[in-house]
Amino acid sequence: MWGTGVVFRAMLGGLSVGDGQPVALIGVLNASPESFYQDSVYTTPDDLADGALAMVVAGAQIVDVGAMSTAPYLATQISEAEETQRLRLAVEAIAKRVMVPISVDTTRSGPATAGLEAGATIVNDVSGLKSDPAMAPLVAAARAGLLIMAHERTPQQGEPMARVIAALNESLEIARSAGIQEESIVVDPGIGFFRHALAPGLTWHQWDCAVLRGLRELETLGRPICVGASRKSFIGAVSRDEHAANRLFGSLAAHAIAVWNGAHLIRTHDVRETAQSVRVAQAIRGAQ
């Protein structure tokens, strides 16, 4: 990790990320009309492919596609069959147009299988492998890259970073037990996903600010760090603007701070704008 003398890297779909590498950008596409940010939604395979290509041209090194919204404050559950169908069609279309790795954003092994068979090489599981017991063996068998997000099965007690680290350690143990290679894993602190049983005196948006401020504590996990603060509701709470469409500038600020504090990957809806913000933050940080 930068600043410690220890180098942590991972391979995600053939892309080397981590210490000594430029901060990588993950472009977010949604095939889910129920997603919280409507400008990220693409309703046809052709539109998804065009959106992915535009993100790659703008600087995305990975394209992340979801077929069911994971926003914790929305009623977005759809059937596994529908998510599977959406994800398969989306990945098939995108894989024909771009050469960068494709990630599938899902907590269910069925849709993940469909996405991997269609051409994805990375799984992004916001439940940290805790939702579907078949997910970890699937990732291991496919030798896929893995993004694991901090997720508590039941809300715990304690300060933000201690709980995030504990949740991620549990997920890393699940991954290791399933035979997933540590070198293929990146961790995500779960900005926007901790909303219940928070630390005393903290609101949910103060929690997210505390995690971004303490991001460097994730060094103890020995894995590259991905942050996805793009358009998240904590930015709306801090800026007093409830509309996701108005949260670009707050997103750029949050991502620049995340890079300063050690993030290796940034997951964003706005690749072109974020690329400039990240480059400047990385240059100031002095990363090679």
PAZAPA-4460 file (N, C-alpha, C; in steps of 0.05 Angstrom, whole numbers, plus 32768, in hexadecimal, padded with zeros to 4 digits):
% residues 288
    n_x    n_y    n_z   ca_x   ca_y   ca_z    c_x    c_y    c_z   seq   type   mol
   8011   7FE8   8000   8000   8000   8000   8012   8019   8000     1      M     A
   8009   802D   7FF1   8018   8046   7FEF   801F   8051   800B     2      W     A
   8038   8057   800F   8040   8063   8028   804A   804F   803D     3      G     A
   8047   8035   8038   804F   8021   804C   8068   8011   8044     4      T     A
   806F   8013   802B   8085   8002   8021   807C   7FE6   8019     5      G     A
   8063   7FE0   801D   8059   7FC6   8015   8047   7FCA   7FFC     6      V     A
   804B   7FB8   7FE8   803C   7FBB   7FCF   8025   7FA8   7FCE     7      V     A
   800D   7FB2   7FCA   7FF6   7FA1   7FC7   7FEA   7FA6   7FAB     8      F     A
   7FE7   7F90   7F9C   7FDB   7F91   7F82   7FC7   7F7A   7F7E     9      R     A
   7FB6   7F7E   7F6A   7FA4   7F69   7F62   7FA1   7F69   7F44    10      A     A
   7F99   7F52   7F39   7F92   7F50   7F1D   7F74   7F4D   7F1A    11      M     A
   7F68   7F60   7F0D   7F4B   7F5F   7F08   7F47   7F5D   7EEA    12      L     A
   7F3F   7F45   7EE2   7F3A   7F40   7EC6   7F52   7F46   7EB4    13      G     A
   7F6A   7F42   7EBE   7F83   7F47   7EAF   7F8E   7F63   7EB3    14      G     A
   7F80   7F74   7EC2   7F89   7F8F   7EC8   7F97   7F8F   7EE3    15      L     A
   7FB0   7F99   7EE4   7FBE   7F9B   7EFD   7FB7   7FB5   7F0B    16      S     A
   7FAE   7FB3   7F24   7FA5   7FCA   7F33   7FB3   7FC9   7F4F    17      V     A
   7FB7   7FE1   7F5A   7FC3   7FE2   7F75   7FDA   7FF5   7F76    18      G     A
   7FEC   7FF0   7F89   8003   8002   7F8D   8014   8003   7F74    19      D     A
   801E   801B   7F6F   8030   801F   7F58   8022   8020   7F3D    20      G     A
   8007   801D   7F3D   7FF8   801F   7F24   7FE7   8038   7F25    21      Q     A
   7FE0   8043   7F0E   7FCD   805A   7F0D   7FB3   8051   7F19    22      P     A
   7FA5   8063   7F26   7F8B   805D   7F31   7F79   8055   7F19    23      V     A
   7F6B   803F   7F1C   7F5A   8035   7F07   7F3E   803F   7F0A    24      A     A
   7F31   8044   7EF4   7F15   804D   7EF4   7F03   8037   7EEA    25      L     A
   7EEE   8032   7EFA   7ED9   801F   7EF3   7EC0   802F   7EEB    26      I     A
   7EB7   802B   7ED2   7E9F   8039   7EC9   7E87   8029   7ED0    27      G     A
   7E72   8036   7EDA   7E59   8029   7EE3   7E43   802B   7ECE    28      V     A
   7E39   8014   7EC7   7E22   8012   7EB5   7E0C   8001   7EC2    29      L     A
   7DF3   8009   7EBF   7DDD   7FFA   7ECB   7DC9   7FF2   7EB6    30      N     A
   7DC2   7FD8   7EB6   7DAC   7FCE   7EA6   7D93   7FCB   7EB6    31      A     A
   7D92   7FDA   7ECC   7D7D   7FD8   7EE0   7D6E   7FF3   7EE1    32      S     A
   7D56   7FF4   7ED6   7D47   800D   7ED7   7D41   8018   7EF3    33      P     A
   7D43   8007   7F07   7D3E   800F   7F22   7D56   801C   7F30    34      E     A
   7D6C   801F   7F23   7D84   802A   7F2F   7D80   8047   7F38    35      S     A
   7D8F   804F   7F4D   7D8A   8069   7F59   7D92   8080   7F48    36      F     A
   7DA5   807C   7F35   7DAE   8092   7F24   7DA6   808C   7F08    37      Y     A
   7D91   8098   7EFE   7D85   8091   7EE5   7D97   8096   7ECD    38      Q     A
   7DAA   80A8   7ECE   7DBB   80AD   7EB8   7DD0   8096   7EB4    39      D     A
   7DD1   8084   7EC7   7DE3   806D   7EC4   7DD4   8055   7EB8    40      S     A
   7DBA   8058   7EB2   7DAA   8041   7EA9   7DA9   8041   7E8B    41      V     A
   7DAE   8029   7E7F   7DAC   8024   7E63   7D99   800D   7E5E    42      Y     A
   7D85   8012   7E4D   7D6F   7FFF   7E4C   7D71   7FEB   7E35    43      T     A
   7D84   7FEE   7E23   7D87   7FDB   7E0E   7DA4   7FD2   7E0C    44      T     A
   7DA9   7FBA   7E01   7DC5   7FB1   7DFE   7DD6   7FC4   7DEE    45      P     A
   7DCB   7FCF   7DD8   7DDA   7FE2   7DC8   7DE2   7FFB   7DD8    46      D     A
   7DCF   8005   7DE8   7DD6   801D   7DF9   7DEB   8016   7E0D    47      D     A
   7DE9   7FFE   7E19   7DFE   7FF6   7E2D   7E19   7FF5   7E1F    48      L     A
   7E1A   7FE9   7E08   7E34   7FE7   7DFA   7E3F   8002   7DF3    49      A     A
   7E2D   8014   7DE9   7E36   8030   7DE3   7E40   803E   7DFC    50      D     A
   7E31   803B   7E12   7E39   8047   7E2C   7E54   803D   7E35    51      G     A
   7E58   8023   7E33   7E72   8017   7E3C   7E89   8021   7E2B    52      A     A
   7E85   8023   7E11   7E9A   802C   7DFF   7EA1   8049   7E06    53      L     A
   7E8D   805A   7E0B   7E92   8076   7E12   7EA2   8078   7E2B    54      A     A
   7E9C   8067   7E3F   7EAB   8067   7E58   7EC8   805F   7E54    55      M     A
   7ECC   804B   7E43   7EE8   8042   7E3E   7EF7   8058   7E30    56      V     A
   7EEB   8065   7E1C   7EF8   807C   7E0F   7EFF   8092   7E23    57      V     A
   7EED   8096   7E36   7EF2   80AB   7E4A   7F07   80A3   7E5F    58      A     A
   7F0E   808A   7E60   7F24   8082   7E73   7F1E   806B   7E86    59      G     A
   7F07   805E   7E83   7F01   8047   7E94   7F12   802F   7E8D    60      A     A
   7F1E   8022   7EA1   7F2E   800A   7E9D   7F1D   7FF1   7EA2    61      Q     A
   7F07   7FF4   7EAF   7EF4   7FDE   7EB5   7ED8   7FE9   7EB1    62      I     A
   7EC6   7FD9   7EA6   7EAA   7FE0   7EA5   7E9A   7FCD   7EB7    63      V     A
   7E8B   7FD9   7ECA   7E7B   7FCA   7EDD   7E5E   7FCC   7ED6    64      D     A
   7E50   7FB6   7ED2   7E35   7FB6   7ECA   7E23   7FA8   7EDF    65      V     A
   7E0E   7FB5   7EE6   7DFB   7FA9   7EF9   7DE0   7FA6   7EEC    66      G     A
   7DD1   7F92   7EF5   7DB6   7F8C   7EEA   7DA0   7F8E   7EFF    67      A     A
   7DA8   7F93   7F18   7D95   7F97   7F2D   7DA1   7FAB   7F40    68      M     A
   7D93   7FC1   7F46   7D9E   7FD5   7F58   7DA4   7FC9   7F73    69      S     A
   7DBB   7FD2   7F7F   7DC2   7FC9   7F9A   7DC0   7FDF   7FAE    70      T     A
   7DB4   7FF6   7FA7   7DB0   800C   7FB9   7DA1   8002   7FD2    71      A     A
   7DAD   8005   7FEA   7DA1   7FF9   8002   7D88   8007   800C    72      P     A
   7D82   801E   8001   7D6A   802D   800B   7D53   802C   7FF7    73      Y     A
   7D55   801B   7FE2   7D40   8019   7FCE   7D35   7FFC   7FCD    74      L     A
   7D1C   7FFA   7FC5   7D10   7FDF   7FC1   7D15   7FD7   7FA4    75      A     A
   7D2A   7FC8   7FA0   7D33   7FC3   7F85   7D35   7FA5   7F7E    76      T     A
   7D2C   7F94   7F8F   7D2F   7F77   7F8A   7D20   7F6E   7F71    77      Q     A
   7D2D   7F60   7F60   7D20   7F53   7F49   7D27   7F35   7F4A    78      I     A
   7D1A   7F25   7F3A   7D20   7F08   7F3B   7D3C   7F03   7F31    79      S     A
   7D47   7EEC   7F3A   7D61   7EE5   7F30   7D61   7EDF   7F12    80      E     A
   7D4B   7ED4   7F08   7D49   7ECF   7EEB   7D4B   7EE9   7EDB    81      A     A
   7D3D   7EFE   7EE5   7D3E   7F17   7ED6   7D59   7F24   7ED8    82      E     A
   7D66   7F23   7EEF   7D81   7F2E   7EF2   7D94   7F1F   7EDF    83      E     A
   7D91   7F05   7EDF   7DA3   7EF5   7ECE   7DA0   7EFC   7EB1    84      T     A
   7D87   7EFE   7EA7   7D83   7F05   7E8B   7D8D   7F21   7E85    85      Q     A
   7D88   7F34   7E96   7D92   7F4F   7E91   7DB0   7F50   7E8F    86      R     A
   7DBD   7F42   7EA2   7DDB   7F43   7EA4   7DE7   7F35   7E8D    87      L     A
   7DDC   7F1E   7E85   7DE7   7F0F   7E6E   7DE6   7F20   7E55    88      R     A
   7DD0   7F2C   7E4F   7DCD   7F3D   7E37   7DDF   7F55   7E37    89      L     A
   7DE1   7F61   7E4F   7DF2   7F79   7E52   7E10   7F72   7E4D    90      A     A
   7E19   7F5E   7E5A   7E36   7F57   7E57   7E3C   7F4E   7E3B    91      V     A
   7E2A   7F3E   7E2F   7E2F   7F36   7E13   7E32   7F4E   7E01    92      E     A
   7E21   7F62   7E04   7E22   7F79   7DF3   7E3B   7F89   7DF8    93      A     A
   7E42   7F8D   7E11   7E5A   7F9D   7E18   7E73   7F8F   7E0F    94      I     A
   7E75   7F75   7E13   7E8D   7F66   7E0C   7E94   7F68   7DEE    95      A     A
   7E80   7F6D   7DDE   7E84   7F6F   7DC1   7E90   7F8A   7DB9    96      K     A
   7E8F   7F9D   7DCB   7E97   7FB9   7DC4   7EB0   7FC3   7DD2    97      R     A
   7EB7   7FB7   7DE9   7ECE   7FC2   7DF8   7EE1   7FAB   7DFE    98      V     A
   7EFA   7FB3   7E02   7F0F   7F9F   7E08   7F18   7F9F   7E25    99      M     A
   7F0D   7FB1   7E35   7F15   7FB2   7E51   7F06   7F9D   7E61   100      V     A
   7F0F   7F96   7E79   7F01   7F82   7E89   7EE5   7F8C   7E90   101      P     A
   7ED2   7F79   7E92   7EB6   7F7F   7E9A   7EB1   7F72   7EB5   102      I     A
   7EA5   7F82   7EC6   7E9E   7F78   7EE1   7E7F   7F76   7EE3   103      S     A
   7E75   7F62   7EF1   7E59   7F5F   7EF5   7E53   7F65   7F13   104      V     A
   7E40   7F78   7F17   7E39   7F81   7F31   7E20   7F71   7F3A   105      D     A
   7E25   7F5C   7F4A   7E0F   7F4B   7F53   7E17   7F3D   7F6D   106      T     A
   7E03   7F35   7F7C   7E07   7F25   7F95   7DFE   7F09   7F91   107      T     A
   7DF5   7F01   7F79   7DE9   7EE7   7F75   7DFA   7ED7   7F60   108      R     A
   7DFE   7EBE   7F66   7E10   7EAE   7F55   7E04   7EA8   7F3A   109      S     A
   7DE9   7EA6   7F38   7DDD   7EA1   7F1E   7DE3   7EB7   7F0A   110      G     A
   7DDC   7ED0   7F10   7DE3   7EE6   7EFE   7E02   7EE8   7EFA   111      P     A
   7E11   7EE4   7F0F   7E2E   7EE5   7F0C   7E38   7ED0   7EF7   112      A     A
   7E2D   7EB8   7EF9   7E35   7EA3   7EE6   7E2F   7EAC   7EC9   113      T     A
   7E16   7EB7   7EC5   7E0E   7EC0   7EAB   7E21   7ED6   7EA1   114      A     A
   7E28   7EE9   7EB2   7E3A   7EFE   7EAB   7E56   7EF5   7EA3   115      G     A
   7E60   7EE2   7EB3   7E7B   7ED7   7EAD   7E7B   7EC7   7E93   116      L     A
   7E66   7EB8   7E8E   7E64   7EA9   7E75   7E61   7EBB   7E5D   117      E     A
   7E56   7ED3   7E61   7E52   7EE6   7E4B   7E6A   7EF7   7E46   118      A     A
   7E7E   7EF5   7E57   7E97   7F04   7E51   7EA2   7F14   7E68   119      G     A
   7E95   7F16   7E7F   7EA0   7F25   7E95   7EB7   7F15   7EA2   120      A     A
   7EC9   7F22   7EAF   7EDF   7F15   7EBC   7EE3   7F1E   7ED9   121      T     A
   7ED0   7F2E   7EE3   7ED1   7F38   7EFF   7EB5   7F37   7F0B   122      I     A
   7EB4   7F30   7F24   7E9B   7F31   7F33   7E9D   7F46   7F49   123      V     A
   7E89   7F58   7F4A   7E87   7F6D   7F5E   7E70   7F66   7F70   124      N     A
   7E76   7F5C   7F88   7E61   7F52   7F9B   7E5F   7F65   7FB2   125      D     A
   7E49   7F75   7FB3   7E46   7F89   7FC9   7E3F   7F7C   7FE3   126      V     A
   7E39   7F62   7FE3   7E34   7F54   7FFD   7E4E   7F48   8008   127      S     A
   7E64   7F4B   7FFA   7E7D   7F40   8003   7E7D   7F22   8005   128      G     A
   7E70   7F14   7FF2   7E6E   7EF7   7FF0   7E5C   7EEB   8006   129      L     A
   7E4B   7EFC   8013   7E3B   7EF3   802A   7E1E   7EEE   8023   130      K     A
   7E16   7EF5   800B   7DFA   7EF2   8003   7DF4   7ED7   7FF8   131      S     A
   7E05   7ECD   7FE7   7E01   7EB3   7FD9   7E19   7EA1   7FDE   132      D     A
   7E16   7E8B   7FEC   7E2C   7E79   7FF2   7E39   7E6D   7FD9   133      P     A
   7E2C   7E6E   7FC3   7E37   7E63   7FAA   7E49   7E77   7F9C   134      A     A
   7E49   7E90   7FA5   7E58   7EA4   7F96   7E77   7EA0   7F98   135      M     A
   7E81   7E9C   7FB0   7E9E   7E99   7FB3   7EA8   7E81   7FA3   136      A     A
   7E9C   7E69   7FA5   7EA6   7E53   7F94   7EA4   7E59   7F76   137      P     A
   7E90   7E68   7F6E   7E8E   7E6F   7F52   7EA6   7E80   7F49   138      L     A
   7EAC   7E95   7F59   7EC2   7EA7   7F52   7EDC   7E97   7F52   139      V     A
   7EDF   7E85   7F65   7EF8   7E75   7F66   7EFA   7E64   7F4D   140      A     A
   7EE5   7E56   7F46   7EE6   7E44   7F2F   7EEB   7E53   7F15   141      A     A
   7EDF   7E6B   7F13   7EE2   7E7B   7EFA   7EFD   7E8A   7EFA   142      A     A
   7F0B   7E8B   7F10   7F24   7E9A   7F13   7F1F   7EB8   7F0B   143      R     A
   7F08   7EC1   7F14   7F00   7EDD   7F0E   7F0D   7EF0   7F22   144      A     A
   7F0F   7F09   7F1A   7F16   7F1E   7F2D   7EFE   7F23   7F3F   145      G     A
   7F04   7F2F   7F56   7EEF   7F32   7F6A   7EF1   7F4D   7F79   146      L     A
   7EDB   7F5C   7F78   7ED8   7F74   7F89   7EC5   7F6C   7FA0   147      L     A
   7ECF   7F6E   7FB9   7EBE   7F68   7FCF   7EB9   7F81   7FE0   148      I     A
   7E9F   7F86   7FE5   7E98   7F9E   7FF5   7E93   7F96   8012   149      M     A
   7E99   7FA9   8024   7E94   7FA5   8040   7E75   7FA2   8044   150      A     A
   7E6E   7F8D   8051   7E52   7F87   8057   7E4F   7F77   8070   151      H     A
   7E3E   7F81   8083   7E39   7F72   809B   7E20   7F62   8099   152      E     A
   7E22   7F48   80A0   7E0A   7F37   809F   7DF4   7F43   80B2   153      R     A
   7DFD   7F4B   80CA   7DEC   7F5A   80DC   7DFC   7F71   80E6   154      T     A
   7DEF   7F89   80EA   7DFE   7FA0   80F4   7E0D   7F9A   810E   155      P     A
   7E26   7FA3   8110   7E36   7F9F   8127   7E39   7FBA   8137   156      Q     A
   7E4A   7FB9   814A   7E50   7FD1   815A   7E6D   7FDA   8155   157      Q     A
   7E72   7FF4   8158   7E8E   7FFD   8155   7E90   8014   8141   158      G     A
   7EA8   801E   813F   7EAE   8034   812E   7EAF   802C   8110   159      E     A
   7EAB   803F   80FE   7EA9   8038   80E1   7EBF   8026   80D6   160      P     A
   7ED8   802F   80D9   7EEE   8020   80CC   7EF2   8004   80D8   161      M     A
   7EEE   8002   80F2   7EF1   7FE7   80FE   7EDC   7FD4   80F3   162      A     A
   7EC4   7FDE   80F0   7EAE   7FCD   80E5   7EB2   7FC6   80C8   163      R     A
   7EBB   7FDA   80B8   7EC0   7FD5   809C   7ED6   7FC0   8099   164      V     A
   7EEC   7FC3   80A9   7F02   7FB0   80A7   7EF9   7F94   80B0   165      I     A
   7EE9   7F92   80C5   7EE0   7F78   80CE   7ECE   7F6B   80B9   166      A     A
   7EBD   7F7B   80AC   7EAB   7F70   8098   7EBB   7F66   8080   167      A     A
   7ECF   7F75   8078   7EE0   7F6D   8061   7EF2   7F55   8068   168      L     A
   7EFC   7F54   8080   7F0B   7F3C   8088   7EFB   7F23   8087   169      N     A
   7EE1   7F25   808F   7ED0   7F0E   808D   7ECD   7F05   8070   170      E     A
   7EC9   7F18   805E   7EC6   7F12   8042   7EE0   7F06   8036   171      S     A
   7EF7   7F11   803E   7F10   7F06   8035   7F14   7EE9   803E   172      L     A
   7F0B   7EE3   8055   7F0D   7EC7   805F   7EFB   7EB5   804F   173      E     A
   7EE3   7EBE   8048   7ED1   7EAE   8037   7EDF   7EA9   801C   174      I     A
   7EEB   7EBE   8011   7EF9   7EBB   7FF7   7F10   7EA7   7FF9   175      A     A
   7F20   7EAA   800D   7F37   7E97   8010   7F2D   7E7B   8014   176      R     A
   7F19   7E77   8024   7F0F   7E5C   8029   7F04   7E4F   800F   177      S     A
   7EFA   7E5F   7FFD   7EF0   7E55   7FE4   7F06   7E50   7FCF   178      A     A
   7F1E   7E59   7FD5   7F34   7E56   7FC2   7F38   7E6D   7FAF   179      G     A
   7F2C   7E84   7FB5   7F30   7E9B   7FA4   7F4C   7EA7   7FAA   180      I     A
   7F5C   7EAC   7F96   7F77   7EB6   7F99   7F76   7ED2   7FA4   181      Q     A
   7F85   7ED8   7FB9   7F85   7EF2   7FC5   7F8D   7F08   7FB1   182      E     A
   7F9E   7F00   7F9D   7FA8   7F14   7F8A   7F92   7F1D   7F76   183      E     A
   7F7B   7F10   7F77   7F65   7F18   7F65   7F50   7F28   7F74   184      S     A
   7F55   7F31   7F8D   7F41   7F3D   7F9D   7F47   7F5B   7FA2   185      I     A
   7F32   7F6C   7FA0   7F33   7F88   7FA7   7F1D   7F8D   7FBB   186      V     A
   7F22   7F9E   7FCF   7F0E   7FA3   7FE4   7F01   7FBF   7FE0   187      V     A
   7EE8   7FC1   7FEA   7ED9   7FDA   7FE7   7ECB   7FDF   8002   188      D     A
   7ECE   7FF7   800E   7EC4   7FFC   8028   7EA6   8000   802A   189      P     A
   7E98   8001   8013   7E7B   8001   8014   7E6F   801C   801A   190      G     A
   7E79   8031   800C   7E6D   804B   800F   7E4F   804A   8007   191      I     A
   7E3E   8054   8019   7E22   8055   8013   7E12   803D   801C   192      G     A
   7E20   8028   8026   7E12   800F   802C   7E0F   800A   804A   193      F     A
   7E1B   801A   805B   7E17   8018   8078   7E02   802C   8081   194      F     A
   7DEB   8023   8088   7DD5   8036   808F   7DC8   802F   80A9   195      R     A
   7DCF   8018   80B5   7DC1   8010   80CD   7DD5   800A   80E4   196      H     A
   7DCC   800F   80FD   7DDD   800A   8114   7DF9   8015   8111   197      A     A
   7DFA   802F   810B   7E13   803C   8107   7E20   8042   8122   198      L     A
   7E39   804D   8121   7E47   8054   8139   7E38   806A   8147   199      A     A
   7E3A   806B   8162   7E2C   8080   8171   7E34   809C   8168   200      P     A
   7E20   80AD   8164   7E26   80C8   815D   7E2A   80CE   813F   201      G     A
   7E28   80B8   812F   7E2C   80BC   8112   7E13   80B7   8103   202      L     A
   7E0D   80C9   80F0   7DF8   80C4   80DD   7E03   80B2   80C6   203      T     A
   7DF2   80A8   80B5   7DFC   8096   80A0   7E0F   80A5   808D   204      W     A
   7E0A   80BF   8088   7E1C   80CE   8076   7E36   80D5   8083   205      H     A
   7E35   80D9   809E   7E4E   80DE   80AC   7E5F   80C5   80AD   206      Q     A
   7E52   80AE   80AE   7E60   8094   80AC   7E71   8093   8092   207      W     A
   7E64   8099   807B   7E73   8098   8062   7E8A   80AB   8061   208      D     A
   7E86   80C3   806C   7E9C   80D6   806E   7EB3   80CB   807F   209      C     A
   7EAC   80BE   8095   7EC1   80B3   80A7   7ED0   809D   8099   210      A     A
   7EC3   808D   8089   7ED0   8077   807B   7EE4   8082   8066   211      V     A
   7EDB   8096   8057   7EED   80A2   8043   7F05   80AF   8051   212      L     A
   7F00   80BB   8068   7F16   80C8   8077   7F2A   80B3   8081   213      R     A
   7F20   809C   808A   7F31   8087   8095   7F39   8071   8082   214      G     A
   7F37   8076   8068   7F3A   8061   8054   7F55   8053   8057   215      L     A
   7F6A   8061   805F   7F84   8055   805F   7F86   803E   8074   216      R     A
   7F73   803D   8087   7F74   8027   809A   7F6F   800C   808C   217      E     A
   7F64   800C   8074   7F5F   7FF3   8066   7F7A   7FE6   805C   218      L     A
   7F90   7FF4   8060   7FAA   7FE9   8059   7FAE   7FCE   8068   219      E     A
   7FA3   7FCC   807F   7FA7   7FB3   808F   7F9C   7F9A   8081   220      T     A
   7F8B   7F9E   806D   7F80   7F87   805F   7F92   7F7D   8049   221      L     A
   7FA5   7F8D   8040   7FB8   7F84   802C   7FAD   7F81   8010   222      G     A
   7F98   7F8F   800A   7F8B   7F8D   7FF0   7F87   7FA9   7FE4   223      R     A
   7F88   7FAC   7FCA   7F82   7FC6   7FBE   7F65   7FCE   7FC5   224      P     A
   7F61   7FE8   7FC4   7F48   7FF4   7FCE   7F39   8001   7FB7   225      I     A
   7F1F   7FFB   7FB5   7F0D   8007   7FA2   7EF9   8018   7FB2   226      C     A
   7EF4   8031   7FA8   7EE0   8042   7FB4   7ECB   804A   7F9F   227      V     A
   7EB2   8047   7FA6   7E9C   8050   7F95   7E8A   8063   7FA4   228      G     A
   7E90   807D   7FA2   7E80   8091   7FAF   7E6E   80A0   7F9B   229      A     A
   7E6F   8097   7F82   7E62   80A6   7F6C   7E44   80AA   7F70   230      S     A
   7E3C   80C4   7F72   7E20   80CC   7F73   7E12   80C2   7F8C   231      R     A
   7E21   80B7   7FA0   7E14   80AB   7FB7   7E05   80BF   7FC8   232      K     A
   7DF2   80B4   7FD7   7DDF   80C5   7FE6   7DED   80D5   7FFD   233      S     A
   7E04   80CC   8007   7E11   80DB   801B   7E1A   80F6   8010   234      F     A
   7E21   80F7   7FF6   7E28   8110   7FEA   7E10   8123   7FE9   235      I     A
   7DF8   8118   7FE4   7DE0   8128   7FE4   7DDA   8132   8000   236      G     A
   7DDF   8121   8015   7DD9   812A   8030   7DEC   8140   8038   237      A     A
   7E06   813E   8031   7E19   8152   8039   7E14   816C   802A   238      V     A
   7E0D   816A   8010   7E0A   8182   7FFF   7DED   818C   8000   239      S     A
   7DDC   817D   800D   7DBF   8185   800F   7DB2   8186   7FF3   240      R     A
   7DB8   8171   7FE4   7DAC   816F   7FC9   7DA4   8152   7FC6   241      D     A
   7D8A   814D   7FC5   7D80   8131   7FC4   7D81   8124   7FA8   242      E     A
   7D88   8134   7F94   7D87   8129   7F79   7DA2   811E   7F71   243      H     A
   7DA3   8104   7F6A   7DBC   80F8   7F61   7DC9   8105   7F49   244      A     A
   7DB8   8110   7F38   7DC2   811E   7F20   7DD3   8136   7F27   245      A     A
   7DD1   8141   7F3F   7DDF   8159   7F47   7DF8   8153   7F58   246      N     A
   7E01   813A   7F59   7E16   8133   7F6C   7E32   812E   7F5F   247      R     A
   7E36   8138   7F47   7E4F   8134   7F39   7E67   8140   7F49   248      L     A
   7E64   8159   7F50   7E7B   8167   7F5C   7E82   815B   7F78   249      F     A
   7E6E   8154   7F87   7E73   8146   7FA0   7E80   812B   7F9C   250      G     A
   7E78   811D   7F87   7E85   8103   7F80   7EA2   8107   7F7A   251      S     A
   7EA9   811B   7F6A   7EC4   8120   7F63   7ED5   8127   7F7C   252      L     A
   7ECA   8136   7F8E   7ED8   813C   7FA7   7EDD   8123   7FB7   253      A     A
   7EC8   8112   7FBA   7ECB   80FA   7FCA   7EE0   80E7   7FBE   254      A     A
   7EE0   80E5   7FA3   7EF2   80D3   7F96   7F0F   80DD   7F98   255      H     A
   7F12   80F7   7F95   7F2D   8103   7F98   7F39   80FD   7FB4   256      A     A
   7F28   8100   7FC8   7F31   80FB   7FE4   7F37   80DD   7FE7   257      I     A
   7F26   80CC   7FDB   7F2B   80AF   7FDD   7F46   80A8   7FD1   258      A     A
   7F4D   80B4   7FBA   7F67   80AF   7FAE   7F7E   80B9   7FC0   259      V     A
   7F7A   80D1   7FCB   7F8E   80DC   7FDD   7F93   80C9   7FF5   260      W     A
   7F7D   80BC   7FFE   7F7F   80AA   8015   7F85   808D   800D   261      N     A
   7F8D   8088   7FF5   7F97   806E   7FEE   7F87   805C   7FDC   262      G     A
   7F70   8066   7FD1   7F60   8055   7FBF   7F6F   804F   7FA5   263      A     A
   7F6C   8036   7F9C   7F79   802E   7F83   7F66   802C   7F6B   264      H     A
   7F4D   802A   7F71   7F38   8029   7F5C   7F21   803B   7F64   265      L     A
   7F15   8048   7F51   7EFE   8059   7F56   7EE8   8050   7F43   266      I     A
   7ED1   804A   7F4F   7EB9   8041   7F40   7EA7   8059   7F3C   267      R     A
   7EA1   8060   7F23   7E93   8079   7F1E   7E80   8078   7F06   268      T     A
   7E6B   8088   7F08   7E58   808C   7EF2   7E63   80A0   7EDD   269      H     A
   7E76   80B0   7EE6   7E7F   80C7   7ED6   7E9D   80C4   7ED0   270      D     A
   7EA4   80B4   7EBC   7EC0   80AD   7EB8   7ED1   80C5   7EAF   271      V     A
   7EC8   80D4   7E9C   7ED9   80E9   7E91   7EE0   80FE   7EA7   272      R     A
   7ECC   8107   7EB6   7ED1   811B   7ECB   7EE1   810F   7EE1   273      E     A
   7EDC   80F6   7EE9   7EEA   80E9   7EFF   7F07   80E4   7EF7   274      T     A
   7F0C   80DE   7EDE   7F28   80D9   7ED5   7F3A   80F1   7EDB   275      A     A
   7F30   8109   7ED5   7F3F   8121   7EDA   7F44   8125   7EF8   276      Q     A
   7F2F   8122   7F08   7F31   8125   7F25   7F45   8112   7F31   277      S     A
   7F43   80F9   7F28   7F55   80E4   7F32   7F72   80E9   7F2B   278      V     A
   7F77   80F1   7F12   7F92   80F7   7F09   7F9F   810D   7F1A   279      R     A
   7F90   8122   7F1F   7F9A   8138   7F2F   7FA0   812F   7F4C   280      V     A
   7F8D   8120   7F58   7F90   8117   7F73   7FA8   8104   7F75   281      A     A
   7FAB   80F3   7F61   7FC2   80E0   7F62   7FDC   80EF   7F5E   282      Q     A
   7FDD   8103   7F4D   7FF5   8112   7F4A   7FFD   8121   7F63   283      A     A
   7FEA   812C   7F71   7FF0   813A   7F8A   7FF9   8126   7F9F   284      I     A
   7FEC   810F   7FA0   7FF4   80FA   7FB3   8011   80F1   7FAE   285      R     A
   801A   80F3   7F95   8035   80EB   7F8E   8038   80CF   7F87   286      G     A
   8022   80C1   7F80   8023   80A5   7F78   8032   80A2   7F5E   287      A     A
   8041   808D   7F5B   804F   8088   7F42   803D   8079   7F2F   288      Q     A
***
